[in-house]
Amino acid sequence: MSELLERSRAELVSAGITGPHQSHSRENAIGKIRAIISDVTEDTFGISGLDKYSAQEILAFVSDLTGCPNDIADIGGYDEIDPDKTIDGIVAAARRLKRSAENGDLLFIATGHPTGLLEHHIRVADAYRRAGGKILRLSEDERVAWKRGRHREIRYSGGVGCLADWGALLHTHSAEPMEGLLDAGPWPDLVVGDHGFAGAAIERGIPTIAIMDINDPALAVAWAEGNDVSIVPMDDNRLPRLYEPSWQIFEAILGGDL
């Protein structure tokens, strides 16, 4: 492992982005698995067919990606992500982005966690452009389909889309905003996203790089079913500056320095 990757690994553990989880309990993570099977939550992220799996089967998928304990009866304490799996996920995602950038592919990048991942994704988008890629801003300054009847639109900062309500960027797990964007078109060559932004893209067969927190099991099912999705397991809502070790890896790989 290079010096940059070793340093980044240690810093991401210290920041709580990987390693022992500082945001979600084990009980929360198991509860999300049971919820997506019942389809009573936006945490399905628009991904279909989740109810054909048992909770234990889905936990096994999550465990394969994150290294968390694979015992559905264990609901005590806080969960954890294997730091090596996080680093491997970041490196694989960055290499995939580099190949796409060299092809001049259109990338759509968005987050349902603007209070956590927005700065990280802006840095990734900048590095992608420098490497020769193109950023797609879908339906900019237009309202998107939203069943709840309120004004919603996608606002872009540094090329990164976020759900917005006029002047406020919103946290969302819903697939509805992305489904509206894809209905309007055009489709990107590749998506970087989380929650419903990733799930809706995966459901339509668009190659996707997905940030997956420990309590985002729907994405693990999509991966286990062989969809074209690269998973980066990490906490998705820590302080924005704490993600710097991750975006530095993206910048190094996209810049040809790693």
C-alpha positions as CSV (number, residue, x, y, z in Angstrom):
1,M,0.0,0.0,0.0
2,S,1.4,3.4,-1.0
3,E,2.2,6.1,1.6
4,L,-0.9,8.1,0.5
5,L,-3.2,5.2,0.9
6,E,-1.8,4.2,4.3
7,R,-2.1,7.8,5.6
8,S,-5.6,8.2,4.1
9,R,-6.7,4.9,5.8
10,A,-5.6,6.1,9.2
11,E,-7.2,9.5,8.8
12,L,-10.5,8.1,7.6
13,V,-10.6,5.8,10.6
14,S,-9.8,8.7,12.9
15,A,-12.6,10.8,11.3
16,G,-15.2,8.0,11.8
17,I,-15.8,7.7,8.0
18,T,-14.7,4.1,8.2
19,G,-13.8,1.7,11.0
20,P,-16.0,1.7,14.2
21,H,-19.1,3.6,13.2
22,Q,-19.8,6.9,15.0
23,S,-23.2,7.6,13.4
24,H,-25.4,4.5,13.2
25,S,-26.0,1.8,15.8
26,R,-26.0,-1.9,14.9
27,E,-29.7,-1.9,15.7
28,N,-30.3,0.9,13.2
29,A,-28.5,-1.0,10.4
30,I,-30.5,-4.2,11.1
31,G,-33.7,-2.2,11.2
32,K,-33.1,-0.8,7.8
33,I,-32.7,-4.3,6.4
34,R,-36.1,-5.3,7.8
35,A,-37.7,-2.1,6.5
36,I,-36.6,-2.5,2.9
37,I,-37.9,-6.1,2.9
38,S,-41.3,-4.7,4.0
39,D,-41.0,-1.9,1.4
40,V,-42.3,0.7,3.9
41,T,-39.4,3.1,3.5
42,E,-37.7,5.3,1.0
43,D,-34.5,3.4,1.9
44,T,-35.3,1.0,-1.0
45,F,-33.8,3.8,-3.1
46,G,-36.0,2.8,-6.0
47,I,-34.5,-0.7,-6.3
48,S,-37.0,-3.5,-6.9
49,G,-37.2,-7.1,-5.8
50,L,-35.8,-6.6,-2.3
51,D,-38.6,-8.6,-0.7
52,K,-37.4,-11.9,-2.2
53,Y,-34.5,-12.0,0.3
54,S,-34.4,-12.8,4.0
55,A,-32.9,-10.3,6.5
56,Q,-30.0,-12.7,7.0
57,E,-29.3,-12.9,3.3
58,I,-29.2,-9.1,2.9
59,L,-27.0,-8.8,6.0
60,A,-24.6,-11.2,4.3
61,F,-24.4,-8.9,1.2
62,V,-23.8,-5.9,3.5
63,S,-21.1,-7.9,5.4
64,D,-19.4,-8.9,2.1
65,L,-19.0,-5.2,1.2
66,T,-18.3,-3.7,4.6
67,G,-16.9,-6.4,6.8
68,C,-19.5,-5.9,9.5
69,P,-20.6,-8.8,11.6
70,N,-22.8,-11.3,9.8
71,D,-25.2,-12.3,12.7
72,I,-28.7,-10.9,12.3
73,A,-29.3,-11.5,16.0
74,D,-26.5,-9.2,17.0
75,I,-28.1,-5.8,17.4
76,G,-25.9,-4.4,20.2
77,G,-23.6,-1.4,20.1
78,Y,-22.3,0.4,17.0
79,D,-21.6,-1.2,13.7
80,E,-18.3,-1.0,11.8
81,I,-16.8,-0.9,8.3
82,D,-13.5,-2.5,7.4
83,P,-11.1,0.3,6.5
84,D,-9.4,-1.8,3.9
85,K,-12.7,-2.3,2.1
86,T,-13.2,1.5,2.1
87,I,-9.8,2.1,0.7
88,D,-10.3,-0.6,-1.9
89,G,-13.6,0.9,-2.9
90,I,-12.2,4.4,-3.3
91,V,-9.3,3.2,-5.4
92,A,-11.6,1.0,-7.6
93,A,-14.0,3.9,-8.1
94,A,-11.3,6.4,-8.9
95,R,-9.8,4.0,-11.5
96,R,-13.2,3.5,-13.1
97,L,-13.6,7.3,-13.2
98,K,-10.2,7.7,-14.8
99,R,-11.1,5.3,-17.6
100,S,-14.4,7.1,-18.2
101,A,-12.7,10.5,-18.2
102,E,-10.2,9.3,-20.8
103,N,-13.2,8.2,-23.0
104,G,-14.8,11.7,-22.5
105,D,-17.8,10.1,-20.9
106,L,-20.7,12.2,-19.5
107,L,-20.8,11.9,-15.7
108,F,-23.7,12.8,-13.5
109,I,-22.8,13.3,-9.9
110,A,-25.2,14.0,-7.1
111,T,-25.8,13.5,-3.4
112,G,-28.7,13.2,-1.0
113,H,-26.3,14.2,1.8
114,P,-25.2,17.8,0.9
115,T,-24.2,18.5,4.5
116,G,-21.6,15.6,4.2
117,L,-20.6,14.7,0.8
118,L,-21.0,17.8,-1.3
119,E,-17.5,19.2,-1.0
120,H,-16.0,15.7,-1.6
121,H,-18.0,15.3,-4.8
122,I,-17.1,18.8,-6.0
123,R,-13.4,17.8,-5.7
124,V,-14.0,14.6,-7.5
125,A,-15.9,16.4,-10.3
126,D,-13.1,18.9,-10.7
127,A,-10.5,16.1,-11.0
128,Y,-12.8,14.3,-13.5
129,R,-12.9,17.3,-15.7
130,R,-9.1,17.8,-15.5
131,A,-8.7,14.2,-16.6
132,G,-10.8,14.8,-19.7
133,G,-14.3,13.9,-18.6
134,K,-17.5,15.9,-19.0
135,I,-20.0,16.7,-16.3
136,L,-23.7,16.5,-17.1
137,R,-26.2,18.8,-15.3
138,L,-29.6,17.2,-15.8
139,S,-32.7,19.5,-15.8
140,E,-30.8,22.4,-14.3
141,D,-33.1,25.2,-13.0
142,E,-36.2,23.1,-13.7
143,R,-38.7,21.5,-11.4
144,V,-38.5,17.8,-11.0
145,A,-41.3,15.3,-10.6
146,W,-42.3,15.1,-6.9
147,K,-45.4,13.4,-5.7
148,R,-45.6,15.6,-2.5
149,G,-46.7,18.6,-4.5
150,R,-44.1,21.0,-3.3
151,H,-41.5,23.0,-5.3
152,R,-38.4,20.9,-5.8
153,E,-35.5,21.3,-8.2
154,I,-31.9,20.1,-8.6
155,R,-29.3,22.7,-7.8
156,Y,-25.7,22.3,-8.9
157,S,-22.6,23.4,-7.0
158,G,-19.4,22.7,-8.7
159,G,-21.2,20.3,-11.1
160,V,-22.7,18.3,-8.2
161,G,-26.5,18.0,-8.0
162,C,-28.5,18.2,-4.8
163,L,-32.3,18.3,-4.2
164,A,-33.3,21.8,-3.3
165,D,-36.4,23.7,-2.1
166,W,-35.7,27.2,-3.4
167,G,-32.8,28.3,-1.2
168,A,-32.3,25.2,0.9
169,L,-30.4,22.1,-0.1
170,L,-32.2,19.0,1.2
171,H,-31.3,15.6,2.6
172,T,-33.1,12.9,0.8
173,H,-33.2,9.1,0.5
174,S,-36.0,9.2,-2.1
175,A,-35.5,7.8,-5.7
176,E,-38.1,10.2,-7.0
177,P,-35.8,13.1,-7.9
178,M,-33.5,10.9,-9.9
179,E,-36.4,9.1,-11.6
180,G,-37.7,12.5,-12.7
181,L,-34.3,13.5,-14.0
182,L,-33.9,10.3,-16.0
183,D,-37.4,10.5,-17.3
184,A,-36.5,13.9,-18.8
185,G,-33.1,12.8,-20.1
186,P,-30.6,12.6,-21.5
187,W,-29.0,9.7,-19.6
188,P,-25.4,10.0,-18.5
189,D,-22.7,7.4,-19.3
190,L,-21.9,7.0,-15.6
191,V,-23.4,8.1,-12.2
192,V,-21.7,8.9,-8.9
193,G,-24.3,9.1,-6.1
194,D,-25.8,7.7,-3.0
195,H,-29.3,6.8,-1.8
196,G,-32.0,7.3,-4.4
197,F,-29.7,9.0,-6.8
198,A,-27.7,5.8,-7.0
199,G,-30.6,3.4,-6.7
200,A,-32.7,4.9,-9.5
201,A,-29.7,4.8,-11.8
202,I,-28.9,1.2,-11.0
203,E,-32.5,0.2,-11.5
204,R,-32.4,1.6,-15.0
205,G,-29.1,-0.2,-15.9
206,I,-26.9,2.9,-15.8
207,P,-23.3,2.2,-14.6
208,T,-23.0,3.6,-11.1
209,I,-20.5,4.4,-8.4
210,A,-22.4,4.4,-5.1
211,I,-21.4,5.6,-1.7
212,M,-22.9,3.1,0.7
213,D,-23.2,3.7,4.4
214,I,-23.6,0.8,6.8
215,N,-27.3,1.3,6.9
216,D,-27.9,1.4,3.1
217,P,-28.6,-2.3,2.5
218,A,-30.6,-1.8,-0.7
219,L,-27.4,-0.9,-2.5
220,A,-25.7,-4.1,-1.3
221,V,-28.6,-6.1,-2.8
222,A,-28.1,-4.4,-6.1
223,W,-24.4,-5.2,-6.0
224,A,-25.0,-8.8,-5.0
225,E,-27.4,-9.3,-8.0
226,G,-24.6,-8.4,-10.4
227,N,-25.7,-4.9,-11.4
228,D,-23.1,-2.6,-12.9
229,V,-22.3,-0.8,-9.6
230,S,-19.1,-0.1,-7.8
231,I,-19.6,0.3,-4.0
232,V,-17.6,2.7,-1.8
233,P,-18.5,1.8,1.8
234,M,-18.2,4.7,4.2
235,D,-20.2,6.9,6.5
236,D,-22.0,9.4,4.2
237,N,-22.6,12.3,6.6
238,R,-19.6,13.3,8.6
239,L,-18.1,16.8,8.6
240,P,-17.3,17.8,5.0
241,R,-13.6,18.5,5.7
242,L,-13.1,15.0,7.1
243,Y,-13.5,13.5,3.6
244,E,-10.3,15.1,2.3
245,P,-8.3,11.9,2.5
246,S,-10.8,10.3,0.2
247,W,-10.9,13.0,-2.4
248,Q,-7.1,13.2,-2.3
249,I,-7.0,9.6,-3.5
250,F,-9.5,10.4,-6.3
251,E,-7.4,13.4,-7.3
252,A,-4.2,11.4,-7.3
253,I,-5.6,8.5,-9.4
254,L,-7.5,10.8,-11.9
255,G,-4.4,12.9,-12.1
256,G,-2.2,9.9,-12.9
257,D,-0.1,10.2,-9.8
258,L,-1.2,7.0,-8.2
